[in-house]
């Protein structure tokens, strides 16, 4: 059964007073909303299937879409459907990904507008909306029944410290590297976001060269405008989690070997 998403904006932003939907004003925000939905779906799949959240399961999350059926008459907004473009005769078992992701999307919208940090993607979407929106409403339906509704005026988004270091994970392609005597760096084009430049070590630059023809996963620490690469690997491989024992042994292997003689 279809999962329907209805969005309505009210106010003086471009096109709203004329009951029209401006692509210039809302095209970018809607792309960010879709990116937030796909990120939520990917997190759901990862939690449900753990290490199996790759291959077709991860692909299903990335193939989520919001398809506009028609514009809301006499208003500015649209009636849409959350879809998953699955391979014929191949569906995700046990749960409805479109419904789960859509519900969590509206929950995140409700949290973020109250200043409760829940989803970076949703926060980016709300920040990107044009000036002049005085009210916005989101309705999630399934089979004619309202699953969740969120409606609010001015959003009070979380005021997070901009310089607080945090971990960011990217999936995408290597598009360039930097060598000494210049700056050691890896340039990457992630999915759904602009290209990023990651400060790296010489070993990481070498690894990037070997991965330039495949999809990669990059785990980075971000502080301000600086992205520093922590882990770079094939996106299809399980994330390498070092144990404390392995890290200690790797660091002190030489000293331990000398002491053992």
N, C-alpha and C positions, 0 to 999 in steps of 0.2 A: 504494500500500500504506500502511496506517495506521501512524502513528508513535505508539507508546504510551509514556506516562509514568506510572510507579508511584512513589508517595511514601509513606514509612512513618516515623512519629514514635514514639519510645519515651520513657517517663519518667513524671513525676508532674504534668505540666501538665493543666489541666481536661479531663476526659473520657478521658485516655489510659489510666489504670489500669482504667477500666470498658470499654475497647475501643470507645469512642465518639469521634466527631469533633465537637468543639464549634465551632459557627459563631461564637459570641462570641469565642472564643480564636483561631480560625484563619481566620475570614472575611476580616479585614483583611489579614493576611499573604498570603493566597492572591491577593487583588486586586493586591498589590504584586508578587508573583511573575509574574502575568500581564502587568503593566505592564513588568517587566524583560524578559520574553520578547519582547514587541512592540517594545521599544526595540532589542533585539539584532537582531530581524528587520529593522527599519528600517535599521539600520547595514549589514546584509548587502546589502540591496537597493541602498542608496546606493553601496556599494563596487562592486557588480557592474555597475550601470547608470549610474553617475555622474550626469550632469545629467538622465537620463531617469528617475531615481528619484523621480518624482512621478506624479500622476494615478493610474492603476490599479495601478502597481507599489507606490507608497507605501500605497495603500488596502489592498492584499493583506496587507502587513505589519501594518497596524492591525487587520485582521480575523482575525488569529490568535487562537485560543481554546484553552483547556484544558477539555475536556468530561469530567466525572466519569462513568465507567461504573458502577462499584460500589465499595463500601467493602471494604477488605481484611478478610476474616474472621479473627476471633481477634486482631486488631491494631487500631491506629489509623492510618489512612491510606486511600489510595484507588488504584484503577486508573483511569487516564484516557487520553485521546487528544488529541494536539495536532492541531488542525484549522485549515484556512484556508477561510473562507466566501467562495469565489470566485463570480463571476457565472457562470451556466450557459454551458458551452462556451467559457469563457475561463480559461485557466490560465497560471501563470508558466512560461516556457520554461526549458529547460536545467538546472534544478536544483530540488531539493526543499526549499522554504523551511522547512517544518515540521521536517524532519530537521536541516537546517543550524542553525536557530535553537535547537532542542532540544539539540543537541550542544554548542553554545557556551554555552547556559544552564548545563549541568552542568559544563562547564569553568570557568565563572565561579564557580559554587558551590564547586568544589574549590580555586580560587585564593583567593577571599575568606576561606574558613574557615581558610586557612593564613597570613592576614595580608598577602596579595599583592593590591594594589588592581587590580581588573580591570573591575568593573561597579558603578556607584553604585546602580542598580536592585536588583541582587542583594544588595548590602550592606544596603540599606534593608529588604529582605525578611527577611534573617537577623536584623537588629536588632529587627524587629517581632514575631518569634516569642515566644510566651508563656514565662515562666520555668518551668523544670521539665523541659525536654526534655534527656534525657541521650544520646540517639542519634537521628540522622536519616539516612535512606537514600533515594537517588534512582536509579531504574533507567529507562533509555531503551531501548525495544525497537522493532524493525521486522521484521515478518514472522516473529515468533517468535525472532529473534536479538537478543541483547543488544548494543547499540551502545556504551553507556557506562554505568558504575555509579560512584556516589560515595556513600560512607558515612563518617560521622564523628561524634564526640562533641561536646565543647564547641568552638565556633568561636573562633579568635583573630583577630578582624576587624582590618583595617588601622587604625592610629591616625593619622589624617591631621590636620594642623594646621587647626583650625576657622576661623582668620582668614585663611588663604591665599586670595587672590583667584583666582577661576576663572570660566570661561565656561560659561554654561548657555543652552541653546536651548529655546524653548517654541513649541508649536503650539496654537492655540485661538482664543478670541473675546475682543474688547474688551467689557468690562462697565462701564467708567466712566473718567473722567478728572478731574484736579484742575487748577484754574486759579490764577493770581495774583489777589489778594495771598496766597492760601494756597499750599500746596505743589504744585509742578508734578509731576504723576504720571500714569501710565497703569495702570489696573486691568485685569487679564486673567484669564480662566478657561482654563488649559491643559487638554489632554486628560489624564485619568487622575490628575491631582494637584489639590490645593486651589488656590483663586484666589491670585494674587500681585499685589503692588503694586510698580510699577517707577518709580523716580525718573527724570524725563525733562526734556527741554528744551521750550521753548514750541513750537518747530517740530515736535517729536515728538508733543506733545499734539494739535496741529492735524492731523498725519498720522493719529493714532489716530481722530479724529472722522470722517475720510474713509474709514476702514477698518472702521467699527463694524458693518457689515452683511456682512462677509466673514471667512473664516478667515485668520488672520494668523500670521506667523512672527516671533518676537521673540528677538533675540540679546542677552543681558545679561551683565554682569560682576557676580559675587556675592562679597561679603566680609562674613562674619558674617550679620547679618540684613538687610543692605542689598542691594537689587537695583537696579542702574543700567542703564537701557536704552541699548544701543548701536545696534541696527538694528531697525526695525519695517517690515514690508512684507507684501504679499499672499502668503499661503502657497504659492500656485500659481506664483509668479514665481521664477526662479533667484536664488540669493543674490547680492547685489551685492558683489563683491570689488573694493575700490579698489586700484589699483596704486600703487607708491611715486611714480611720475612724476605720476599723476593727483592724488594727495594734495598733492604739492608745488605743482603748478600751481594747484590750487584755493585753497590757502592764500596764495600769493604772486602771484596773478593781477593784483591791482590794482597792486602795486609794479612788476611786470614791464611792465605797460602804460605806466606813467609813465616808466620808464627808456627805453622804446622810442621815446618822443617826442623 
